[in-house]
């Protein structure tokens, strides 16, 4: 049986730029065995996509909502476009 994979887009609001949020997000994503990407936006949020097994996606969603980087202050996390995948689109987490 093939491994079930999900993809979900996220946007994190609050103090999430200039606080190493992207670095910690990449590290956490890799720690959980996820793939995807994240980047800063001109409006002060961080956006990205995560791919991986549903249990790991849930752990990452929780981390993005409640932990983040040590200096970050997360006000809101939005998740959208969740869908099943047949295979990974990304090779790693960047």
C-alpha positions as CSV (number, residue, x, y, z in Angstrom):
1,X,0.0,0.0,0.0
2,X,1.3,3.4,-0.9
3,X,2.0,6.0,1.8
4,X,-0.8,8.5,2.2
5,X,0.5,12.0,1.5
6,X,-1.1,15.4,2.1
7,X,-0.2,18.9,0.9
8,X,-1.4,22.0,2.7
9,X,-0.7,25.7,2.2
10,X,-0.2,27.9,5.3
11,X,0.1,31.6,6.2
12,X,1.3,32.7,9.6
13,X,0.4,36.1,11.1
14,X,2.1,38.0,13.9
15,X,5.7,38.8,14.7
16,X,7.2,36.2,12.3
17,X,9.7,38.1,10.3
18,X,13.2,39.0,11.5
19,X,12.9,36.4,14.3
20,X,14.3,33.3,12.4
21,X,10.8,31.9,11.9
22,X,11.7,30.5,8.4
23,X,14.9,28.8,9.7
24,X,13.0,27.2,12.6
25,X,10.1,26.2,10.3
26,X,12.6,24.5,7.9
27,X,14.3,22.7,10.8
28,X,11.0,21.5,12.3
29,X,9.7,20.4,8.8
30,X,12.9,18.4,8.2
31,X,12.7,16.9,11.8
32,X,9.2,15.7,11.0
33,X,10.2,14.3,7.7
34,X,8.1,16.8,5.7
35,X,8.9,18.5,2.5
36,X,7.9,22.0,1.2
37,X,8.9,25.6,1.4
38,X,8.3,28.8,3.2
39,X,9.1,32.5,2.6
40,X,8.4,36.0,3.9
41,X,5.7,38.1,2.3
42,X,5.6,41.9,1.7
43,X,2.8,42.2,4.2
44,X,4.8,40.7,7.1
45,X,3.5,37.2,7.1
46,X,5.2,33.9,6.3
47,X,3.6,31.6,3.7
48,X,4.5,28.1,2.5
49,X,3.5,24.6,1.6
50,X,4.1,21.4,3.6
51,X,3.8,17.9,2.2
52,X,3.9,14.6,4.0
53,X,2.0,11.9,6.0
54,X,-1.2,13.2,7.7
55,X,0.1,12.6,11.3
56,X,3.2,14.6,10.6
57,X,1.2,17.4,8.8
58,X,-0.9,17.6,12.0
59,X,2.2,17.9,14.2
60,X,3.6,20.7,11.9
61,X,0.3,22.6,11.9
62,X,0.2,22.5,15.7
63,X,3.9,23.7,15.8
64,X,3.1,26.5,13.3
65,X,0.1,27.7,15.4
66,X,1.7,27.4,18.9
67,X,5.5,27.3,18.9
68,X,7.3,28.9,15.9
69,X,10.7,30.4,16.6
70,X,11.7,31.5,20.1
71,X,11.3,35.2,19.3
72,X,8.1,34.9,17.3
73,X,4.7,35.9,18.4
74,X,2.1,34.0,16.5
75,X,-1.3,35.8,16.3
76,X,-3.0,33.5,13.7
77,X,-2.3,30.6,11.5
78,X,-4.3,29.8,8.4
79,X,-4.3,26.5,6.5
80,X,-5.9,26.0,3.1
81,X,-5.9,24.0,-0.1
82,X,-5.4,20.7,1.8
83,X,-5.3,17.9,-0.7
84,X,-4.1,14.3,-1.1
85,X,-1.0,13.6,-3.2
86,X,0.1,10.6,-5.2
87,X,3.8,11.6,-4.8
88,X,5.9,14.4,-3.4
89,X,6.2,17.6,-5.4
90,X,9.2,18.9,-3.4
91,X,12.5,17.0,-2.8
92,X,13.3,18.6,0.6
93,X,12.2,21.6,2.8
94,X,13.5,24.9,1.6
